């Protein structure tokens, strides 16, 4: 399962906090899939086949601080463990255009991740794909910063990093059967 963290689509789609959903939309487009709303999962979903594995894609359509409800609901329905889920999210510590894969337990202050960890009620390492959005100069502006739209140049950097991540991953066939079994990413 691959999840792109987000706030409700209509109001917040173009904000920095929703770059996780941008990734899922780009991934679905890459595989020529359309995300459909599934109310029982509180979000938009589709599935793709990668090396004969059926991978569920999810974009929660509820507020970030309760994204765990959506993720847990779908994971429970399909019997998917937290360590088999790749969470895509915005990261203040990385500059726009920078992305990193991380495998650990913890949320680093991200409310969406915090809620997912609490929803699964387990201390287990899981995969996170961190997409850089930069950081405001003033710490008191973090909330308004993540809920605002990136500048035109930041948006280009972010979208290019998402496209590069998808192209690189599938062009180089990083997600081969050996690594899938070895790492349990999915």
N, C-alpha and C positions, 0 to 999 in steps of 0.2 A: 504494500500500500504506500502511495506517495501522497502527502498532504501539503497543500499550500495554505498557510495560515492567513486569515483575513478578517476584516470586519464586513458587515453586510454590503453586498455587491453594489447596489444602486448608489448609495450615498458615499461610500469610501473607496470605490474601485481604483481610482487614480492616485491614492495617497501612498506615501512611503511604507506605511504599515502593511499594505496589501501586496507587496512585491512577491510574497509567496504564492498568491493567486495568479500573478502575472506569469510565473514560471509554469504553473499547471496549465494555464490556457495555452502557452507556447508549446508545451509538451503534447497536449491533446492535438493541437494543430499539426505538429510534426508527424503524428501518427494518424492524421486525418480523422480525428474523433471529435464529437460534439458533446460537451458537458450538459447534462440534463438535471433539472432540479429533482431531488428526491427528498421529500419532506420528512420521511422517517429517519433520514440521516442528517437533517438540518443543513443541507448543502447541495452542491452541484457535483455530480459524479459521472464517471465513465470508466471503462476498463480498456487496457491495451495488452497486447501479447508481446513480451520481450523474451526471446530465446525460449519459447514454449511455456513461459510462466505468465499466468493471468495476473496483471497488476492493476489494482484498483486506484483510481485517482479521485481525490476529494478536495473540494474547496468549501469549507464551512461558510454558511450564509447567516451566521450569528455573530455577536460581538466577540472580539479577540479574547477577552478575559473569560469567556465560556466556550471557546473552541474545543476544549477537551470533551464536552458533551457530544459534539458531532463526531469527533475522532473515535471516542470510546464506543459510541453507538454502532458505527460502521465496523470497527475492529471486532466487536463482540459478535455482530451478526455473521461475519465471515471467519470468525475464529482466528484472528490475527493478533499476535503478541506485539507489545510495544517495541521490542528489539527487532521486529520485522517491518517497521514503518520508517520511512524517510520523511522527516518534517522539513519543509522549506519555509524559511522565515527571514524577515528583515533583521539586520544587525547594525547597531549604532557604532560598534567598534571598528567596522570595516568601511573604507571609503567607497563611494559609488563606483561601480565597475569591478569591484573585487568580490570574489566568492570563495568560500572554503567549505570543505566537508569536515565534519567533526563527529566523533563517536564518543559519547560520554553521558554521564548522568548530570543533570543540572539545567537551569534555565537562564542563568546570568542576568536575572532581572526582567526577562521577557515574560509578560503576563500570559500570553498564549501558551508558551511552553510550560509555565508554572501550572496552569489549569490542566493541561494534558497529563502532566506528572501526577497531579492530585486526583484526576479522574481515574487513572489506571491504578492508583494507590500502591505502586510498586517502585522500589529503588532499583532500577535496571538501566544499564547503558542503552542508548538508542542513537540513531543516525540523525544528524541535522545538517542541512545544507544552508549555510549562512550567506545571505546576499547583502552586501554593503549598501548602506544608505547614508553614511556619514553621521556626524553628530553636530547638534547646535552648539554655538559658542557658550551659551548660558545653560547650565544644568537645569534651571527652573523652566526651560522652554522645551524639554524633551517631549512632553505630552502633545503640545501643539505642533511640534516639529514632525513627529511620526504620523500625525493625522493631517498633515498638509501635503500638497502636491510637490514633488521634486521640481527643481528648475528644469528648463528645457535641456540643458547640457547634462544634468544629473540623470534625467530620464533616459537620454540616449545611452549614457554609460551603463546604466542598470539594464536596459533592454538588450544592449549588445552583450553584456556579460551573461545574461540568461541564454541568449541565442548561442553564444560560444560554448557555454556549458553543455547545452543539449547536443550541439553538433559534435563537439569533441568526444563526449561520452559515447555516442552511438557510432560515430565514424571510426573511432579507435576500438570499438567493441569492448569497452571496459566492463560492461555488464555481461560477461560471458558466464557460461554455466559453472565453471570452476569457482569463480569469485562469488557467484551467488550462493553456492553451497558453503563455501569457506567463511564468508562474512555474515551471512543471514541478513543482508541489507533488506531484502524483500521477503 
